[in-house]
Amino acid sequence: MATPAPSKKVILSGIQPTNRLQLGNYLGAIKNWVKLQKDFDCHYMAVDLHAITARQDPQELRNNTYTAIALYIASGVDLEHCSLFVQSHVPQHSQLAWLLNCYGYMGELSRMTQYKDKSSKAGANIPVGLFTYPLLMAADILLYDTHLVPVGDDQKQHLELTRDVAQRLNGLYGDDTFVVPEPYIAPVAARIMDLLNPTTKMSKSAVNENGSLFLTDSPADIEKKFKRAETDSGKEIRFDEENKPGVSNLLSIQSAITGESIAAIEARYVNKMYGHLKVETAEIVKQELAPIQKRTQELLGDKAELERILKTGAEKATAKAEVTLRRLHERIGFILR
């Protein structure tokens, strides 16, 4: 039988611990996670199983995973109000992913845009995991009876596949086998662009790291990167993503951090130069990140406490995930242990 509906709707989200987390991860995702955690039943994770669809240096992956969890907490993710864990610590993710592999179709997976893009760069030896990646993502979501999933444009197709698979299994085994998730669109979604190429999103794996502002960057590095940031022709400081993508990006960063409207920020820059915008944006970012960086280092300096947090989070997530997996096992016809 399905478990009773929780009093709060369930939200699930995660970020791959590949490379270092950057400002776009913080403003576009983590900062919103903090806002959601008291109104929803939230599950947040470092998705390390997804990370290995591309080869990772083992020590770097381990360090980046610890750092990601520490940054989540330092940014305000409250362990009293949400479940925080590492994906690979909950074996039900892999177990459900295999079951969904038996119900997903080759045709629908081959149509995934991300698979087409990434496989074209993988050479002759394309990992099978790159092809079945969306079914692992579906398992992540469906394990927790998730109602809402914060998604960007690059993940909407994967969420639609999750919905299709959930409805397929519900049709076979009962309408309450899985909750069919919906996309969650944040009221204000910060879309942070590369500082050197403001027509593309800021990325953890950018070829030129000067275009990405990492959450662990020193104050000096933050200043240096903003001073080098691409602006635009002309002198007017106004929000115009088509004609002034560089200026618009800096205005967006300020707005996402301060909560000020773009119009109010524009008004402050009448008759000012691009240099003012760059220096002041750098200062706003430094002030925002300083306490987060300090708390992150404290957590990383106490591995025993961090391990305790991860163990508690994994136990909490596993208890919920096992209920879902057991329900599906029973309906498929497996002998329950």
N, C-alpha and C positions, 0 to 999 in steps of 0.2 A: 504494500500500500504506500501511496505517496505520503510524505510527511505533511503535517498541517502547514498552511501558509503562514509565513512569519508576519509579525505586526508591521515590519518595515520592508519595503522593496529591497531586493538584493542587487548590489552593483559589484562588478568585478573588473579589475584593470591590472595591467602589468607592463613593465618595460624590460627589454632585453638588456642584460648586463654586458653588452659588447662595447668595448671602449669605455670612455668616461661619459657620465651623464652631462648634458649640456643645457643651456638656458631654455631652449625650446621644450625640453622634457619637463623642466620645472614649471615654466609659465603655462605651457599647453596642457600639462597633465597633473603633476604632483600638487601644484597649488590648488587646483580644482578638487583633487582627492580630499584635501584637508577641509574644504568647504562642504563636501558631501557627507563626511563621516558621521555627523550627528543626526542626519535626517534619513540615512539609509543604512542597511546592513551591508557593510563594505568588506570586500576581500581584495587585498592588494598584494602583489607578488613580484619577485624578480624572476623573469621567465628564462631560466638558464637552459631548459630543454630546447626551446626555440633557437637559442643562440648557436647551438652546434650544427645547424644546417650549413654553416660556414666554419671552416677550420679555426679553432681558437687555441691560443697558447694556454696550457692548463693553469699555470700560476697566475697569468693575467686574468683569466676568466674567474678564478677563485677570488682574487683581490677585488676585481670589479663588482663581484656579487656582494661581498661584504660591504664595500663602499656604497653600493646602491641602497642596500637595506639601511645603512647608517644615515644616508642622505634623506631617505623617506622619513625616518624618525625625526631627524634634525629639522626637517621642513615643516613638521607639525602633525604628521600621521600619528594618531593617538591609539596606543595599543589597548586602551580600555574601550574604544569605540569601533574597532575594526580587527579583522584577521590579517596578519602580516606574515608572509612566509616565502620560502624559496620553492619554486615549482618542483624541482627534482626531489624535494624532501617529502612530497606527497605522491606515493607510487600510483595512486588511482588515476592520475593524469595520463600516465603511460598505458595503464590497463584499459581505460575507457577509449583512449585513442585507437588501440588495436581493434576494439569492437566496432568503432565508427568506421575504421578502414574497411570493414566487411559490409557496411551499409552505404558508404559513399561510392560514387560512380566515376570511372576514369574520365568520362566526357566532361562532367562538371568541374573536376579538378584541373583538367587541361585548359579550361577556359579562364582560369584565374590570372588576372593581369600581372600580379606580382611574380607568379611562377614563370610566366613568359619572359618578363624582364630579367629576373635573376638567373634563369636557366640559360639565357642567351649569353650571359657573362661567365658561365661556369665551365665552358669548354666542353670537351668530349665526355667527361665523367661527371654527370649531373647526379647529385645525391638524391636518393629516393625520398629522403626527408624533406627536400625542397618541394617535392610534388605533393606529399601528404601533410605538409605543414598546416594547411587550413583545417584538417581534421583533428590535429592536436589542439589547435586553437578552439575548435568546437567543443572538444572534451573539457578544456579549461573552463569554458563558460557553462556548459550543461551540468557539470559536477555539482555546482553550488545552487542549483535551481535559480539561476541568475535571471532577473527581470530586465535589467538595463546594463548596457555596455557602452562606455564612452568610446567613440570611434572617430578617427579622422578619415579623410577621403580615401586614404590608401588601405583602410581596413573594412570599408563598407561592404565590399564584395564578399569578404570572408564571413562577415556576420550574416549576410544573406544566405550563404551556404549553410551556416550553423542552423539557421531557422528552417531551411529545407530539410536537413537531416533530422532535426528534432521532430518536425511534422511527419516525416516518413516513418520514424520509429513509433510515434504516437498513433499513427494509423494502423501499424502492425500490432502494437502491444497495449494500446489503451491511451486515451487522451491525457492521462495524468502521468505518463512515463517521464516526460520532460517538460519543464517550463520553456515556452518558446520566447526567446529574448527579443527585446526591442533596442534600437540604438538610443543612446542618451546624448543629446546635443546640449552642451553647456550654454547657458544664457549668453555668456561672453567667452568665446573661445580664442585664446591668444595664438596667433599663427606667426611664429618667429622665423625670420629668414636669415640666410647666410650673410654675414657682415661684409664679405667681399663680393658676393654674387647674390644680391637681394631679390633675384627672381626665382631662386630655389630655396627650399626649406633648409634651416640649419640642421646639420646632421652630426652624429657622433663619429661617423666614419668619413667625413669630408676629406678629399685629397689634400687640401690646404687647411691645416688646423687653425690658421689665423682667421678663418671665416667663422669658426665655431667658438662660442664662449662656454668653456667647461665650468661646472659648478665648483670645481676644486682649483680653478685658476687663481693665482695670487693677485692682490690689488694692482701691482705693477703690470702684470700681464693683461688684466682687464682694461686698464688705461691705454696700454699700447694697442690692443685690438680695436678699441673704439676709435682711437685716433686714426687708424688705418682704414676704418670702415668706408665703404663706397657710398658716396652721396649721389648727387645728380647735377645736371647742368642748371644754370640759373642760380638765384640767391634766395628765393622765397621758401620759407619753411612752412609747408602745408601738406596735408595728407592727400596723396594721389598715387595709388598703387600702380597705376598704368604708366604714368609719366615721371613719377618721383618715387620709385620703389625703395631706394636707399633711405631717404628722409622718412618715408612712411614707416619703414621698419623700426627706426629709432623712436619715432613717436609711439608706435605700437608697444614697444618694450617699456617705455615710460608709463603708458596708460595701464598696461597689465600689472605693473608693480605697484603703482601709486593708487590705482582706482580712479584717477582723474579721467574725464572725458577727453577725447582727442581734440575737440573744439577748444576746451579750456587750455590745453597744453599749447596748441597753435597760437592762442592769444598771447601767451607769455613770450613767444619768439618773434613777435612783430618787430621788424628792424634789427633783428639779431642775425649773426652769421652761423654757417654750418659748424664752425669750430665750437661755438657755445653749445650747440645741440649735442655734439659728440662728447665734450667734457662733462656736461651735466648728466647725460645718460649714463656715462661710465660711473659717475659718483652715486647715482641712484642704485645702480646694479651692485656696486661695492657695499653700500649700506645694507641692501637686502640680503646679500650673501654672507656678510661677515659673521652674524650669529649662527647661521647654518653651518658654515665651515668650522667654526669653533666647536659646536656640538658634535659634528661629524668626527672630528679628530679625537674628542673625548671618548666617543663610542668605539672607534677603531682601536683606541689605546687600552680598552678593557674587553679583550676578546671573550673572556669568560661570560661577561654580561651579555655580549652580543650573541654568543652561542645559546645562552639561556632563552633569550628573546626568540631566536630562530626555532628552538625546540618547542617552546610553548605555542608559537604560531603554527608550526607543522602539526602538532597534536590537535589543535583546534580545527584546522582545515581538514585534516584526515578524518576526524569524527564525522564531519558533514559530508565529505566526499564518499565515504564508505557507505553511507545510507543510500545515496544515489546509485552507486555501482551495484550494491546488493539488490536493489530494486530491479535494475535492468537484468542482472544475472538470473533472477527468479523468473522474469517474464520471458527471457530467451529460452529458458529450459535447462540451465545449468543446475547441478546439484549443489546446494548451498552448504558451506562448511560451518 
